[in-house]
Amino acid sequence: MNEITLAMRDIAVAALEDIKGKDILSLDTTKLTELFECMIVATGDSNRQVRALANNVAVELKAKGYEIVSTEGEESGEWVLVDAGELVVHVMLPAVRDYYDLEQLWGGQKPTFNPLGKAWSAV
């Protein structure tokens, strides 16, 4: 990845962390496609949070002077995509993320989904 993409990635990750995004994963896709260099996948707890996470990414990138090519999925809020050219950000509800499994498709590690938020163990 080039320096511009790395800077964009850092801004996007910080924007996701500000709104309490979960399971944030950054994948270097330079060897997989020429369409973009980096993909970020994150999870939100509700439709409202998914939309807020994606919006915060777009706002922060624009504020730093980067162009947002498009955003998709704000209507339903189950899966919102922010396309910033060299950087693509996917924000999803847990069930949607688990179903589509983008991490596996693009060569990353899949986070374990636990609806209770902590590991279960017998006493």
C-alpha positions as CSV (number, residue, x, y, z in Angstrom):
1,M,0.0,0.0,0.0
2,N,1.2,3.5,-0.7
3,E,1.4,6.3,1.9
4,I,-1.9,7.9,0.9
5,T,-3.8,4.7,1.3
6,L,-2.1,4.0,4.7
7,A,-3.2,7.5,5.9
8,M,-6.7,6.9,4.6
9,R,-6.8,3.6,6.4
10,D,-5.7,5.1,9.7
11,I,-8.3,7.9,9.5
12,A,-11.1,5.4,8.7
13,V,-10.1,3.0,11.5
14,A,-10.0,5.9,14.0
15,A,-13.4,7.1,12.8
16,L,-14.8,3.6,13.3
17,E,-13.3,3.4,16.8
18,D,-14.8,6.8,17.7
19,I,-18.3,5.4,17.2
20,K,-17.5,2.1,18.9
21,G,-17.2,-0.1,15.8
22,K,-16.4,-3.7,16.6
23,D,-14.2,-6.4,15.0
24,I,-12.4,-3.8,12.8
25,L,-10.3,-5.6,10.2
26,S,-8.0,-4.1,7.6
27,L,-7.0,-6.1,4.5
28,D,-4.3,-5.2,2.0
29,T,-5.8,-6.1,-1.4
30,T,-2.9,-4.8,-3.6
31,K,-2.1,-8.4,-4.7
32,L,-5.7,-9.4,-5.2
33,T,-7.2,-6.6,-7.3
34,E,-6.3,-3.4,-9.1
35,L,-9.7,-1.8,-8.1
36,F,-8.6,-0.7,-4.6
37,E,-5.6,-1.2,-2.3
38,C,-7.2,-1.6,1.1
39,M,-10.5,-2.9,2.4
40,I,-11.8,-2.4,6.0
41,V,-14.6,-4.5,7.4
42,A,-16.3,-3.5,10.7
43,T,-19.4,-4.4,12.6
44,G,-22.1,-2.3,14.2
45,D,-24.7,-3.4,16.8
46,S,-27.7,-1.8,15.1
47,N,-28.9,-0.3,11.8
48,R,-28.5,3.1,13.3
49,Q,-24.9,2.4,14.5
50,V,-24.0,0.9,11.1
51,R,-25.1,4.1,9.4
52,A,-23.4,6.3,11.9
53,L,-20.1,4.4,11.6
54,A,-20.1,4.6,7.8
55,N,-21.1,8.3,7.9
56,N,-18.3,9.1,10.4
57,V,-15.8,7.4,8.1
58,A,-17.0,9.5,5.1
59,V,-17.1,12.7,7.1
60,E,-13.6,12.2,8.5
61,L,-12.0,11.3,5.2
62,K,-13.7,14.3,3.5
63,A,-12.4,16.6,6.3
64,K,-8.9,15.4,5.6
65,G,-9.3,16.2,1.9
66,Y,-10.0,12.7,0.5
67,E,-12.7,12.2,-2.1
68,I,-15.6,9.8,-1.4
69,V,-16.6,8.2,-4.6
70,S,-19.9,6.8,-3.3
71,T,-21.7,5.3,-0.4
72,E,-24.3,2.5,-0.7
73,G,-26.8,0.9,1.7
74,E,-27.7,3.8,4.0
75,E,-31.4,3.1,3.5
76,S,-31.5,-0.3,5.3
77,G,-28.4,0.1,7.4
78,E,-27.7,-3.6,7.4
79,W,-24.6,-3.2,5.2
80,V,-23.2,0.2,4.3
81,L,-20.2,0.6,1.9
82,V,-18.0,3.6,1.7
83,D,-16.0,3.8,-1.5
84,A,-13.0,6.2,-1.2
85,G,-11.3,5.0,-4.3
86,E,-8.1,3.3,-3.0
87,L,-10.0,2.4,0.2
88,V,-13.3,0.6,0.6
89,V,-15.0,0.3,3.9
90,H,-17.8,-2.2,4.7
91,V,-19.8,-1.7,7.9
92,M,-22.3,-4.5,8.6
93,L,-24.6,-5.9,11.2
94,P,-23.2,-9.1,12.8
95,A,-25.5,-11.5,11.1
96,V,-24.9,-9.9,7.7
97,R,-21.1,-10.0,8.2
98,D,-21.2,-13.6,9.3
99,Y,-23.4,-14.6,6.3
100,Y,-21.3,-12.9,3.6
101,D,-17.9,-13.6,5.2
102,L,-15.9,-11.0,3.3
103,E,-12.8,-11.8,5.3
104,Q,-12.6,-15.3,4.0
105,L,-13.3,-14.1,0.4
106,W,-10.4,-11.6,0.6
107,G,-8.0,-13.7,2.5
108,G,-8.3,-12.4,6.0
109,Q,-9.1,-14.0,9.4
110,K,-12.8,-14.3,10.3
111,P,-13.6,-12.9,13.8
112,T,-15.7,-15.2,16.0
113,F,-19.2,-14.1,16.4
114,N,-20.6,-14.2,19.9
115,P,-24.0,-12.4,20.3
116,L,-23.5,-12.2,24.1
117,G,-20.2,-10.3,23.8
118,K,-18.2,-12.6,25.9
119,A,-17.1,-16.2,25.8
120,W,-19.4,-18.8,27.4
121,S,-17.9,-21.2,29.9
122,A,-19.3,-23.7,32.4
123,V,-18.8,-23.0,36.1
